């Protein structure tokens, strides 16, 4: 079972042990794991990771560390489906103009799951947010 969907920066901060990850988000992820639940990652997250690696903004090993947490099922990949694509129309393009953010938000919205995110634009878009 999936407890929530994580925005890309949440995954990065989780992997790096960054203090930027809020206590609330840390507790939500830990509690989900203790219950045997996973945190979902929208497929676009992996594209964003590659882009950030190519730009030199995150270390290259971030991708292999992500593969590891997918293997141990702390996090699970959520494929981009036609149904999620259709849900994009419910995500306000003015409030969330970035396509990657819109796909991540639409993924959470379609699955009726909270989104773990610090992104101010996403937080103002009316989704259930964990931060």
C-alpha positions as protocol buffer text, in pm:
chain_id: "A"
residue {
  index: 1
  type: UNK
  ca { x: 0 y: 0 z: 0 }
}
residue {
  index: 2
  type: UNK
  ca { x: 117 y: 352 z: -77 }
}
residue {
  index: 3
  type: UNK
  ca { x: 86 y: 609 z: 203 }
}
residue {
  index: 4
  type: UNK
  ca { x: 171 y: 922 z: 3 }
}
residue {
  index: 5
  type: UNK
  ca { x: 357 y: 1062 z: -296 }
}
residue {
  index: 6
  type: UNK
  ca { x: 693 y: 1237 z: -253 }
}
residue {
  index: 7
  type: UNK
  ca { x: 805 y: 1538 z: -453 }
}
residue {
  index: 8
  type: UNK
  ca { x: 1154 y: 1508 z: -607 }
}
residue {
  index: 9
  type: UNK
  ca { x: 1326 y: 1729 z: -351 }
}
residue {
  index: 10
  type: UNK
  ca { x: 1182 y: 1516 z: -70 }
}
residue {
  index: 11
  type: UNK
  ca { x: 1348 y: 1207 z: -219 }
}
residue {
  index: 12
  type: UNK
  ca { x: 1681 y: 1389 z: -254 }
}
residue {
  index: 13
  type: UNK
  ca { x: 1670 y: 1520 z: 102 }
}
residue {
  index: 14
  type: UNK
  ca { x: 1569 y: 1178 z: 234 }
}
residue {
  index: 15
  type: UNK
  ca { x: 1859 y: 1009 z: 52 }
}
residue {
  index: 16
  type: UNK
  ca { x: 2113 y: 1266 z: 168 }
}
residue {
  index: 17
  type: UNK
  ca { x: 1986 y: 1292 z: 525 }
}
residue {
  index: 18
  type: UNK
  ca { x: 1940 y: 1664 z: 471 }
}
residue {
  index: 19
  type: UNK
  ca { x: 1816 y: 1875 z: 762 }
}
residue {
  index: 20
  type: UNK
  ca { x: 1597 y: 2052 z: 504 }
}
residue {
  index: 21
  type: UNK
  ca { x: 1353 y: 1758 z: 524 }
}
residue {
  index: 22
  type: UNK
  ca { x: 1093 y: 1863 z: 780 }
}
residue {
  index: 23
  type: UNK
  ca { x: 1036 y: 1663 z: 1096 }
}
residue {
  index: 24
  type: UNK
  ca { x: 674 y: 1612 z: 988 }
}
residue {
  index: 25
  type: UNK
  ca { x: 783 y: 1466 z: 652 }
}
residue {
  index: 26
  type: UNK
  ca { x: 1046 y: 1245 z: 821 }
}
residue {
  index: 27
  type: UNK
  ca { x: 789 y: 1113 z: 1065 }
}
residue {
  index: 28
  type: UNK
  ca { x: 535 y: 1049 z: 789 }
}
residue {
  index: 29
  type: UNK
  ca { x: 787 y: 846 z: 587 }
}
residue {
  index: 30
  type: UNK
  ca { x: 906 y: 655 z: 896 }
}
residue {
  index: 31
  type: UNK
  ca { x: 552 y: 580 z: 1013 }
}
residue {
  index: 32
  type: UNK
  ca { x: 459 y: 452 z: 667 }
}
residue {
  index: 33
  type: UNK
  ca { x: 761 y: 220 z: 666 }
}
residue {
  index: 34
  type: UNK
  ca { x: 674 y: 92 z: 1015 }
}
residue {
  index: 35
  type: UNK
  ca { x: 324 y: 7 z: 891 }
}
residue {
  index: 36
  type: UNK
  ca { x: 472 y: -175 z: 591 }
}
residue {
  index: 37
  type: UNK
  ca { x: 357 y: 96 z: 351 }
}
residue {
  index: 38
  type: UNK
  ca { x: 563 y: 268 z: 83 }
}
residue {
  index: 39
  type: UNK
  ca { x: 603 y: 622 z: -40 }
}
residue {
  index: 40
  type: UNK
  ca { x: 519 y: 666 z: -408 }
}
residue {
  index: 41
  type: UNK
  ca { x: 746 y: 833 z: -659 }
}
residue {
  index: 42
  type: UNK
  ca { x: 591 y: 960 z: -981 }
}
residue {
  index: 43
  type: UNK
  ca { x: 782 y: 832 z: -1284 }
}
residue {
  index: 44
  type: UNK
  ca { x: 879 y: 1189 z: -1380 }
}
residue {
  index: 45
  type: UNK
  ca { x: 1086 y: 1203 z: -1059 }
}
residue {
  index: 46
  type: UNK
  ca { x: 1349 y: 978 z: -1217 }
}
residue {
  index: 47
  type: UNK
  ca { x: 1370 y: 1206 z: -1520 }
}
residue {
  index: 48
  type: UNK
  ca { x: 1420 y: 1502 z: -1287 }
}
residue {
  index: 49
  type: UNK
  ca { x: 1698 y: 1317 z: -1103 }
}
residue {
  index: 50
  type: UNK
  ca { x: 1886 y: 1253 z: -1429 }
}
residue {
  index: 51
  type: UNK
  ca { x: 1844 y: 1618 z: -1527 }
}
residue {
  index: 52
  type: UNK
  ca { x: 1977 y: 1739 z: -1189 }
}
residue {
  index: 53
  type: UNK
  ca { x: 2272 y: 1499 z: -1214 }
}
residue {
  index: 54
  type: UNK
  ca { x: 2352 y: 1624 z: -1565 }
}
residue {
  index: 55
  type: UNK
  ca { x: 2339 y: 1984 z: -1440 }
}
residue {
  index: 56
  type: UNK
  ca { x: 2578 y: 1895 z: -1155 }
}
residue {
  index: 57
  type: UNK
  ca { x: 2322 y: 1991 z: -890 }
}
residue {
  index: 58
  type: UNK
  ca { x: 2311 y: 1652 z: -719 }
}
residue {
  index: 59
  type: UNK
  ca { x: 2567 y: 1369 z: -699 }
}
residue {
  index: 60
  type: UNK
  ca { x: 2557 y: 1095 z: -964 }
}
residue {
  index: 61
  type: UNK
  ca { x: 2513 y: 825 z: -697 }
}
residue {
  index: 62
  type: UNK
  ca { x: 2167 y: 967 z: -622 }
}
residue {
  index: 63
  type: UNK
  ca { x: 2025 y: 749 z: -899 }
}
residue {
  index: 64
  type: UNK
  ca { x: 2183 y: 428 z: -767 }
}
residue {
  index: 65
  type: UNK
  ca { x: 2070 y: 512 z: -413 }
}
residue {
  index: 66
  type: UNK
  ca { x: 1719 y: 562 z: -549 }
}
residue {
  index: 67
  type: UNK
  ca { x: 1736 y: 220 z: -716 }
}
residue {
  index: 68
  type: UNK
  ca { x: 1832 y: 70 z: -380 }
}
residue {
  index: 69
  type: UNK
  ca { x: 1540 y: 221 z: -189 }
}
residue {
  index: 70
  type: UNK
  ca { x: 1307 y: 98 z: -462 }
}
residue {
  index: 71
  type: UNK
  ca { x: 1447 y: -254 z: -410 }
}
residue {
  index: 72
  type: UNK
  ca { x: 1386 y: -246 z: -35 }
}
residue {
  index: 73
  type: UNK
  ca { x: 1040 y: -102 z: -97 }
}
residue {
  index: 74
  type: UNK
  ca { x: 1072 y: 210 z: 116 }
}
residue {
  index: 75
  type: UNK
  ca { x: 966 y: 390 z: -200 }
}
residue {
  index: 76
  type: UNK
  ca { x: 781 y: 260 z: -506 }
}
residue {
  index: 77
  type: UNK
  ca { x: 760 y: 386 z: -862 }
}
residue {
  index: 78
  type: UNK
  ca { x: 422 y: 506 z: -985 }
}
residue {
  index: 79
  type: UNK
  ca { x: 409 y: 486 z: -1366 }
}
residue {
  index: 80
  type: UNK
  ca { x: 265 y: 776 z: -1564 }
}
residue {
  index: 81
  type: UNK
  ca { x: -66 y: 647 z: -1697 }
}
residue {
  index: 82
  type: UNK
  ca { x: -337 y: 786 z: -1921 }
}
residue {
  index: 83
  type: UNK
  ca { x: -558 y: 827 z: -1614 }
}
residue {
  index: 84
  type: UNK
  ca { x: -292 y: 1035 z: -1437 }
}
residue {
  index: 85
  type: UNK
  ca { x: -242 y: 1237 z: -1756 }
}
residue {
  index: 86
  type: UNK
  ca { x: -612 y: 1314 z: -1763 }
}
residue {
  index: 87
  type: UNK
  ca { x: -593 y: 1429 z: -1401 }
}
residue {
  index: 88
  type: UNK
  ca { x: -351 y: 1704 z: -1512 }
}
residue {
  index: 89
  type: UNK
  ca { x: -656 y: 1907 z: -1613 }
}
residue {
  index: 90
  type: UNK
  ca { x: -748 y: 1928 z: -1242 }
}
residue {
  index: 91
  type: UNK
  ca { x: -408 y: 2076 z: -1153 }
}
residue {
  index: 92
  type: UNK
  ca { x: -416 y: 2453 z: -1205 }
}
residue {
  index: 93
  type: UNK
  ca { x: -150 y: 2542 z: -1463 }
}
residue {
  index: 94
  type: UNK
  ca { x: -136 y: 2899 z: -1329 }
}
residue {
  index: 95
  type: UNK
  ca { x: -65 y: 2786 z: -972 }
}
residue {
  index: 96
  type: UNK
  ca { x: 168 y: 2503 z: -1078 }
}
residue {
  index: 97
  type: UNK
  ca { x: 324 y: 2597 z: -1414 }
}
residue {
  index: 98
  type: UNK
  ca { x: 613 y: 2346 z: -1407 }
}
residue {
  index: 99
  type: UNK
  ca { x: 513 y: 2028 z: -1594 }
}
residue {
  index: 100
  type: UNK
  ca { x: 710 y: 1795 z: -1366 }
}
residue {
  index: 101
  type: UNK
  ca { x: 542 y: 1944 z: -1060 }
}
residue {
  index: 102
  type: UNK
  ca { x: 203 y: 1915 z: -1230 }
}
residue {
  index: 103
  type: UNK
  ca { x: 261 y: 1546 z: -1306 }
}
residue {
  index: 104
  type: UNK
  ca { x: 368 y: 1477 z: -947 }
}
residue {
  index: 105
  type: UNK
  ca { x: 65 y: 1667 z: -814 }
}
residue {
  index: 106
  type: UNK
  ca { x: -168 y: 1489 z: -1059 }
}
residue {
  index: 107
  type: UNK
  ca { x: -26 y: 1155 z: -948 }
}
residue {
  index: 108
  type: UNK
  ca { x: -111 y: 1228 z: -584 }
}
residue {
  index: 109
  type: UNK
  ca { x: -451 y: 1371 z: -679 }
}
residue {
  index: 110
  type: UNK
  ca { x: -543 y: 1075 z: -901 }
}
residue {
  index: 111
  type: UNK
  ca { x: -449 y: 825 z: -629 }
}
residue {
  index: 112
  type: UNK
  ca { x: -617 y: 1037 z: -360 }
}
residue {
  index: 113
  type: UNK
  ca { x: -295 y: 1042 z: -159 }
}
residue {
  index: 114
  type: UNK
  ca { x: -121 y: 1323 z: 28 }
}
residue {
  index: 115
  type: UNK
  ca { x: 176 y: 1485 z: -142 }
}
residue {
  index: 116
  type: UNK
  ca { x: 494 y: 1528 z: 59 }
}
residue {
  index: 117
  type: UNK
  ca { x: 634 y: 1860 z: -60 }
}
residue {
  index: 118
  type: UNK
  ca { x: 781 y: 2188 z: 56 }
}
residue {
  index: 119
  type: UNK
  ca { x: 706 y: 2358 z: -277 }
}
residue {
  index: 120
  type: UNK
  ca { x: 505 y: 2671 z: -201 }
}
residue {
  index: 121
  type: UNK
  ca { x: 322 y: 2672 z: -535 }
}
residue {
  index: 122
  type: UNK
  ca { x: 207 y: 2314 z: -489 }
}
residue {
  index: 123
  type: UNK
  ca { x: 105 y: 2386 z: -130 }
}
residue {
  index: 124
  type: UNK
  ca { x: -119 y: 2669 z: -251 }
}
residue {
  index: 125
  type: UNK
  ca { x: -290 y: 2451 z: -513 }
}
residue {
  index: 126
  type: UNK
  ca { x: -535 y: 2289 z: -272 }
}
residue {
  index: 127
  type: UNK
  ca { x: -384 y: 1941 z: -255 }
}
residue {
  index: 128
  type: UNK
  ca { x: -345 y: 1752 z: 71 }
}
residue {
  index: 129
  type: UNK
  ca { x: 15 y: 1830 z: 167 }
}
residue {
  index: 130
  type: UNK
  ca { x: 251 y: 1677 z: 422 }
}
residue {
  index: 131
  type: UNK
  ca { x: 520 y: 1919 z: 526 }
}
